[in-house]
Amino acid sequence: MARAQFLIPAAVALAGVALSSLFVVDEREKALVLQFGQVKQIKTDPGLGFKLPLIQEVVTYDDRILSLPTNPLEVTPLDDRRLVVDAFARWRIVDLVKFREAVGAGGETIAKSRLDGILNNAIREVLGSVPSTAVLSNDRTPLMNRIRDLSKREAAALGIDVVDVRLTRTDLPTQNLSATYDRMRAEREREAADERARGGEAAQRVRAQAERTVVEVTSEARKEAEIIRGQADAEANRVYAEAYGKDPSFFAFTRALQFYAESMKPGSSSLVTQPDSVYFDYDRFLKSIGETR
């Protein structure tokens, strides 16, 4: 009876010791077995693991790809145009021993702090070697790859692999936005003034060409009109000469009628003469026309 009473507690104690020597690793984790701070076992496969009770402990780490957003960082590219940059990194733990030695008991919290410093230094180094136009362009993939590669090399000492780095925001500092907008506005106004000047110059050329064309066409028309008028006058004189040669009295009669018609047009000059003037004596007037002719 006494022996049974002794065996039961011993069995319970042994069971407790056996259970304390077991540990479970989740498929999303990796584990280290430590003895007095020294790594004694690495458990990377999911499932049960064994450790020495009381003197060994198990520390687990996330085996998934983790993310790390950076705080807004001010950088100065080659053209001394300051920019504010946000980024985030994707990383994972690949060497548990290095990771433990580098961060100690701080684990992922210390790792994120040190990786944040590595990313900031890589961002400053890469973006500081190019002009701001390259940073603000739509295609920043080469720059992000350079930041990733530089961060990967530095983070390898921590047992960390930097999988990817992305620039999420690249803007001007708030205090520089107003000056930048003013400069952009001035540039656009200058371009508009240049366009207006070129348009005015082109309009002036078109206007001058049109005026020249008008003068040329008008001169040519006047020239043709004078030629036609001269030819008509010559023809009229020829007809008048022939008519005079055939019937001088009829010619004098038509000339008198023409003179009366011209002198009596509305709005013509006033005629001041004496009552016994030749103008009112048709026979004498015809004789004077004949003598003039």
C-alpha positions as CSV (number, residue, x, y, z in Angstrom):
1,M,0.0,0.0,0.0
2,A,2.8,2.3,1.0
3,R,4.7,1.4,-2.2
4,A,1.7,2.3,-4.3
5,Q,1.4,5.7,-2.6
6,F,5.0,6.4,-3.5
7,L,4.7,5.2,-7.1
8,I,1.7,7.5,-8.0
9,P,3.5,10.8,-7.2
10,A,6.6,9.6,-9.0
11,A,4.6,8.7,-12.0
12,V,3.0,12.1,-12.0
13,A,6.3,13.8,-11.7
14,L,7.8,11.7,-14.5
15,A,4.8,12.6,-16.7
16,G,5.2,16.2,-15.9
17,V,8.9,16.1,-16.8
18,A,8.1,14.2,-20.0
19,L,5.5,16.8,-21.0
20,S,7.9,19.7,-20.2
21,S,10.5,18.1,-22.5
22,L,8.0,18.3,-25.4
23,F,7.3,21.4,-27.5
24,V,5.3,22.1,-30.7
25,V,6.5,24.1,-33.6
26,D,3.8,25.7,-35.8
27,E,4.1,25.6,-39.6
28,R,4.4,29.4,-39.5
29,E,7.3,29.4,-37.1
30,K,10.9,28.3,-36.6
31,A,12.3,27.5,-33.2
32,L,15.7,27.6,-31.3
33,V,16.4,25.4,-28.3
34,L,18.7,27.4,-25.9
35,Q,20.7,26.2,-23.0
36,F,22.0,29.0,-20.8
37,G,21.7,31.3,-23.7
38,Q,23.6,29.1,-26.1
39,V,21.9,27.5,-29.2
40,K,21.7,23.8,-28.8
41,Q,19.1,22.9,-31.4
42,I,17.4,24.4,-34.5
43,K,13.9,23.4,-35.3
44,T,12.7,24.5,-38.7
45,D,10.2,21.8,-39.5
46,P,6.7,21.9,-38.0
47,G,5.8,19.3,-35.4
48,L,6.9,18.0,-32.0
49,G,10.4,18.7,-30.6
50,F,12.3,17.6,-27.5
51,K,14.4,19.6,-25.1
52,L,15.9,19.0,-21.7
53,P,13.5,20.0,-19.0
54,L,14.3,22.9,-16.7
55,I,17.7,23.7,-18.2
56,Q,16.7,24.3,-21.8
57,E,14.2,26.8,-23.3
58,V,12.5,27.2,-26.6
59,V,12.3,30.5,-28.5
60,T,10.1,30.7,-31.6
61,Y,10.3,33.2,-34.5
62,D,7.9,33.9,-37.3
63,D,8.9,32.1,-40.5
64,R,6.6,34.2,-42.8
65,I,7.5,37.1,-44.9
66,L,7.0,40.2,-42.7
67,S,6.5,43.8,-43.6
68,L,8.2,46.9,-42.3
69,P,6.9,50.4,-43.2
70,T,9.4,53.2,-42.7
71,N,8.7,56.6,-41.3
72,P,8.7,59.6,-43.7
73,L,12.3,60.3,-44.6
74,E,13.7,63.5,-46.1
75,V,16.4,63.0,-48.7
76,T,18.5,65.3,-50.9
77,P,19.0,64.1,-54.5
78,L,21.9,65.3,-56.7
79,D,20.2,68.6,-57.7
80,D,19.7,69.6,-54.0
81,R,16.0,69.5,-54.3
82,R,14.8,68.0,-51.0
83,L,12.1,65.2,-51.1
84,V,10.1,63.4,-48.5
85,V,10.1,59.6,-49.1
86,D,8.0,56.8,-47.6
87,A,8.9,53.1,-48.2
88,F,8.1,49.7,-47.0
89,A,10.1,46.5,-47.0
90,R,9.2,42.8,-47.1
91,W,11.7,40.6,-45.1
92,R,12.0,37.3,-43.5
93,I,14.3,35.5,-41.0
94,V,16.6,33.0,-42.9
95,D,19.4,32.3,-40.4
96,L,18.1,31.7,-36.8
97,V,21.5,31.5,-35.2
98,K,22.7,34.8,-36.8
99,F,19.4,36.4,-35.9
100,R,19.6,35.4,-32.3
101,E,23.2,36.5,-32.0
102,A,22.4,39.9,-33.6
103,V,19.2,40.8,-31.8
104,G,19.4,38.8,-28.6
105,A,16.3,38.5,-26.5
106,G,14.7,41.5,-28.2
107,G,13.6,39.4,-31.1
108,E,11.6,40.9,-34.0
109,T,11.2,44.3,-32.2
110,I,15.0,44.9,-32.2
111,A,15.3,43.4,-35.7
112,K,12.7,45.9,-37.1
113,S,14.5,48.8,-35.4
114,R,17.9,47.8,-36.9
115,L,16.4,47.0,-40.3
116,D,14.7,50.4,-40.3
117,G,18.1,52.1,-39.9
118,I,19.5,49.9,-42.8
119,L,16.6,50.9,-45.1
120,N,17.0,54.6,-44.3
121,N,20.7,54.5,-45.0
122,A,20.1,52.6,-48.3
123,I,17.4,55.0,-49.4
124,R,19.5,58.1,-48.7
125,E,22.5,56.6,-50.5
126,V,20.6,55.5,-53.6
127,L,18.3,58.5,-54.0
128,G,21.2,60.9,-53.2
129,S,23.0,59.6,-56.2
130,V,20.3,60.6,-58.8
131,P,18.5,63.8,-59.7
132,S,15.0,64.5,-58.3
133,T,13.4,63.9,-61.7
134,A,14.4,60.2,-61.5
135,V,12.9,59.9,-58.1
136,L,9.7,61.7,-59.1
137,S,9.3,59.7,-62.3
138,N,6.7,57.0,-62.9
139,D,9.2,54.2,-63.3
140,R,11.2,53.9,-60.1
141,T,11.8,50.2,-60.3
142,P,15.6,50.4,-60.9
143,L,16.0,52.7,-57.8
144,M,13.9,50.3,-55.7
145,N,16.0,47.3,-56.8
146,R,19.2,49.1,-55.9
147,I,17.8,50.0,-52.4
148,R,16.7,46.3,-52.0
149,D,20.1,44.9,-53.0
150,L,22.0,47.3,-50.7
151,S,19.7,46.6,-47.8
152,K,19.9,42.8,-48.5
153,R,23.7,42.9,-48.2
154,E,23.6,44.9,-44.9
155,A,20.8,42.8,-43.4
156,A,22.5,39.5,-44.1
157,A,24.6,40.0,-40.9
158,L,21.3,40.0,-39.0
159,G,20.2,36.6,-40.5
160,I,17.5,38.5,-42.4
161,D,16.7,38.4,-46.1
162,V,15.2,41.6,-47.6
163,V,12.8,40.3,-50.2
164,D,11.5,43.6,-51.6
165,V,11.5,47.3,-51.1
166,R,8.9,49.7,-52.5
167,L,8.8,53.5,-52.5
168,T,5.2,54.4,-51.6
169,R,5.5,58.2,-51.6
170,T,7.9,60.7,-53.1
171,D,6.8,64.3,-52.5
172,L,8.3,67.7,-51.9
173,P,8.4,69.0,-48.3
174,T,5.4,71.1,-47.4
175,Q,7.5,74.3,-47.1
176,N,8.8,73.8,-50.6
177,L,5.5,73.2,-52.3
178,S,4.5,76.8,-52.6
179,A,7.8,77.8,-54.1
180,T,7.7,74.9,-56.5
181,Y,4.2,75.7,-57.6
182,D,5.2,79.4,-58.2
183,R,8.1,78.3,-60.3
184,M,6.0,75.9,-62.3
185,R,3.4,78.7,-62.8
186,A,6.1,81.1,-63.9
187,E,7.5,78.6,-66.4
188,R,4.0,78.0,-67.9
189,E,3.4,81.7,-68.1
190,R,6.7,82.1,-69.9
191,E,5.8,79.3,-72.3
192,A,2.4,80.9,-72.9
193,A,4.1,84.3,-73.6
194,D,6.4,82.7,-76.1
195,E,3.5,81.0,-77.8
196,R,1.6,84.3,-78.0
197,A,4.7,86.1,-79.4
198,R,5.2,83.4,-82.0
199,G,1.5,83.6,-82.9
200,G,1.7,87.4,-83.1
201,E,4.7,87.1,-85.4
202,A,3.0,84.6,-87.6
203,A,-0.2,86.7,-87.7
204,Q,1.9,89.8,-88.7
205,R,3.5,87.8,-91.5
206,V,0.1,86.7,-92.8
207,R,-1.3,90.2,-92.5
208,A,1.7,91.7,-94.4
209,Q,1.4,89.1,-97.1
210,A,-2.4,89.8,-97.4
211,E,-1.8,93.5,-97.6
212,R,0.9,93.0,-100.3
213,T,-1.5,90.8,-102.2
214,V,-4.2,93.4,-102.0
215,V,-1.9,96.1,-103.3
216,E,-0.7,93.9,-106.1
217,V,-4.2,92.8,-107.1
218,T,-5.5,96.4,-106.9
219,S,-2.6,97.7,-108.9
220,E,-3.1,95.1,-111.6
221,A,-6.9,95.8,-111.7
222,R,-6.2,99.6,-112.0
223,K,-3.7,98.9,-114.7
224,E,-6.2,96.8,-116.6
225,A,-9.0,99.4,-116.0
226,E,-6.8,102.2,-117.4
227,I,-5.9,100.1,-120.4
228,I,-9.6,99.3,-121.0
229,R,-10.6,102.9,-120.4
230,G,-7.9,104.1,-122.8
231,Q,-9.0,101.7,-125.5
232,A,-12.7,102.7,-125.0
233,D,-11.8,106.4,-125.2
234,A,-9.8,105.7,-128.4
235,E,-12.8,103.8,-129.8
236,A,-15.2,106.6,-128.8
237,N,-13.0,109.2,-130.4
238,R,-12.7,107.1,-133.6
239,V,-16.5,106.8,-133.7
240,Y,-16.9,110.5,-133.1
241,A,-14.4,111.3,-135.8
242,E,-16.2,109.1,-138.3
243,A,-19.5,110.6,-137.3
244,Y,-18.2,114.1,-137.7
245,G,-16.7,113.3,-141.1
246,K,-20.1,112.0,-142.3
247,D,-22.4,114.7,-140.9
248,P,-20.8,117.6,-139.0
249,S,-24.2,119.2,-138.1
250,F,-25.5,116.0,-136.5
251,F,-22.2,115.6,-134.6
252,A,-22.5,119.2,-133.3
253,F,-26.1,118.5,-132.3
254,T,-25.2,115.4,-130.3
255,R,-22.3,117.3,-128.7
256,A,-24.6,120.1,-127.7
257,L,-27.1,117.7,-126.1
258,Q,-24.2,116.0,-124.3
259,F,-23.0,119.3,-123.0
260,Y,-26.4,120.4,-121.8
261,A,-27.0,117.0,-120.1
262,E,-23.6,117.2,-118.3
263,S,-24.1,120.8,-117.2
264,M,-27.6,120.3,-115.9
265,K,-26.9,117.2,-113.7
266,P,-28.2,117.5,-110.1
267,G,-25.5,118.6,-107.7
268,S,-23.2,120.0,-110.5
269,S,-21.5,123.4,-110.2
270,S,-23.6,126.5,-110.7
271,L,-23.5,128.3,-114.0
272,V,-23.3,132.1,-113.9
273,T,-23.8,133.8,-117.3
274,Q,-25.6,136.6,-119.0
275,P,-29.1,136.2,-120.6
276,D,-27.6,136.8,-124.1
277,S,-24.9,134.1,-123.5
278,V,-24.2,131.6,-126.3
279,Y,-25.4,128.9,-123.8
280,F,-29.0,130.1,-124.3
281,D,-28.7,130.6,-128.1
282,Y,-28.8,127.1,-129.7
283,D,-27.7,128.2,-133.2
284,R,-24.8,130.2,-131.9
285,F,-24.0,127.4,-129.4
286,L,-23.9,124.8,-132.2
287,K,-21.7,127.1,-134.3
288,S,-19.3,127.6,-131.3
289,I,-19.1,123.8,-130.8
290,G,-18.4,123.3,-134.5
291,E,-15.6,125.9,-134.4
292,T,-14.2,124.3,-131.2
293,R,-14.3,120.9,-132.8
